[in-house]
């Protein structure tokens, strides 16, 4: 069995039921974390519609949040979800402004990790941060069925 994540009549992703359920639960977590709707609708009859305009805002906010943190646990927990969202965004023709997101964060850092040995960690350098996420999304995208 599988489920469909669509924009209109175009299928962006056709995962197994288990992968779909896990992704949908993570969507709810990140909607709460970002205090924004994702644009990813409910699963009805094995189909889920994505609102491209709302999803674009969510993708932008998710990347901004990811860029503002240096906490290794937060990053580890969010990296797979973020890569999955980036694959869906690319398939939906949503343009990500990597130059803007790769620049030094314009908002205060959040969820920073502080060590008594090394002090406060800083987010990764912008180009390396963007390249890492983009590569993870490319690898994942090759394995995500449409």
C-alpha positions as CSV (number, residue, x, y, z in Angstrom):
1,X,0.0,0.0,0.0
2,X,1.1,3.6,-0.6
3,X,-0.1,7.1,-0.3
4,X,0.1,10.1,-2.5
5,X,1.3,13.7,-1.8
6,X,0.0,15.8,-4.6
7,X,-0.2,19.4,-5.9
8,X,-3.3,19.4,-8.0
9,X,-3.0,16.4,-10.4
10,X,0.8,16.1,-10.0
11,X,2.1,13.5,-7.6
12,X,5.2,14.7,-5.8
13,X,5.8,11.6,-3.7
14,X,4.3,8.2,-3.3
15,X,5.7,6.6,-0.1
16,X,4.6,3.5,1.7
17,X,2.0,3.9,4.4
18,X,4.5,3.7,7.2
19,X,6.8,6.3,5.8
20,X,3.8,8.5,5.1
21,X,2.5,8.2,8.7
22,X,5.9,9.1,10.1
23,X,6.3,12.1,7.8
24,X,2.8,13.4,8.6
25,X,3.6,13.1,12.3
26,X,6.8,15.1,11.8
27,X,4.9,17.7,9.8
28,X,2.7,18.2,12.9
29,X,5.8,18.6,15.1
30,X,7.4,21.1,12.8
31,X,4.2,23.1,12.4
32,X,4.0,23.4,16.1
33,X,7.7,24.3,16.4
34,X,7.5,26.9,13.7
35,X,4.0,28.0,14.7
36,X,3.0,27.9,11.0
37,X,0.8,25.7,8.9
38,X,2.8,23.5,6.4
39,X,0.3,23.5,3.6
40,X,0.4,19.7,3.7
41,X,-3.2,18.7,4.0
42,X,-4.7,15.7,5.7
43,X,-4.5,12.2,4.2
44,X,-7.9,11.3,2.8
45,X,-8.4,8.1,0.7
46,X,-4.6,7.7,0.5
47,X,-4.2,11.2,-1.0
48,X,-2.9,14.4,0.5
49,X,-3.0,17.7,-1.3
50,X,-0.3,20.3,-0.7
51,X,-1.0,24.0,-1.0
52,X,2.0,25.4,-2.8
53,X,1.8,28.9,-1.5
54,X,1.5,27.8,2.2
55,X,4.1,25.1,1.7
56,X,6.6,27.7,0.2
57,X,6.3,29.8,3.4
58,X,6.7,26.8,5.6
59,X,9.9,25.7,3.6
60,X,11.4,29.2,4.0
61,X,10.7,29.2,7.8
62,X,12.0,25.7,8.3
63,X,15.3,26.6,6.5
64,X,15.6,29.9,8.5
65,X,15.1,28.0,11.8
66,X,17.6,25.3,10.7
67,X,20.1,28.0,9.8
68,X,19.8,29.7,13.2
69,X,20.7,26.7,15.3
70,X,23.9,25.0,16.1
71,X,22.5,22.5,18.6
72,X,23.7,19.1,17.3
73,X,20.6,17.2,18.7
74,X,18.1,19.6,17.1
75,X,20.0,19.4,13.8
76,X,20.2,15.6,13.9
77,X,16.4,15.3,14.7
78,X,15.5,17.8,12.0
79,X,17.9,16.9,9.1
80,X,16.0,14.0,7.5
81,X,12.7,15.9,7.7
82,X,14.3,19.0,6.2
83,X,15.8,17.0,3.4
84,X,12.4,15.4,2.6
85,X,10.7,18.8,2.6
86,X,13.4,20.1,0.2
87,X,12.8,17.2,-2.2
88,X,9.1,18.0,-2.2
89,X,9.8,21.7,-2.6
90,X,12.0,21.0,-5.6
91,X,9.4,18.7,-7.2
92,X,6.8,21.5,-6.6
93,X,9.0,24.0,-8.4
94,X,9.4,26.1,-5.2
95,X,12.6,28.1,-5.5
96,X,14.8,28.2,-2.4
97,X,16.9,31.4,-2.0
98,X,20.1,29.6,-0.9
99,X,22.1,32.8,-1.0
100,X,19.8,34.4,1.6
101,X,19.6,31.4,3.8
102,X,23.3,30.7,3.6
103,X,24.1,34.3,4.8
104,X,24.7,34.9,8.5
105,X,21.4,34.5,10.3
106,X,19.5,37.9,10.5
107,X,17.6,36.8,13.6
108,X,19.1,35.7,17.0
109,X,20.5,32.3,17.2
110,X,18.2,29.7,18.8
111,X,18.8,26.3,20.3
112,X,22.5,26.8,20.6
113,X,24.7,24.2,22.2
114,X,27.0,25.4,24.9
115,X,29.9,23.3,26.2
116,X,31.9,24.0,29.3
117,X,35.0,23.1,27.3
118,X,34.4,24.9,24.0
119,X,31.8,27.5,24.9
120,X,28.9,28.3,22.6
121,X,29.0,26.7,19.1
122,X,28.2,28.7,16.0
123,X,26.1,27.6,13.1
124,X,28.0,26.1,10.2
125,X,29.5,28.4,7.5
126,X,26.7,29.3,5.0
127,X,28.1,27.7,1.9
128,X,28.9,24.4,3.7
129,X,25.5,24.4,5.5
130,X,23.6,24.9,2.2
131,X,25.8,22.4,0.3
132,X,25.3,19.7,3.0
133,X,21.5,20.1,3.0
134,X,21.3,20.2,-0.8
135,X,23.4,17.0,-1.1
136,X,21.3,15.2,1.5
137,X,18.1,16.2,-0.4
138,X,19.6,15.1,-3.7
139,X,20.5,11.6,-2.3
140,X,17.1,11.3,-0.7
141,X,15.3,12.5,-3.8
142,X,16.9,9.6,-5.8
143,X,15.2,7.2,-3.5
144,X,11.8,8.9,-3.1
145,X,9.2,7.4,-5.5
146,X,6.9,9.7,-7.4
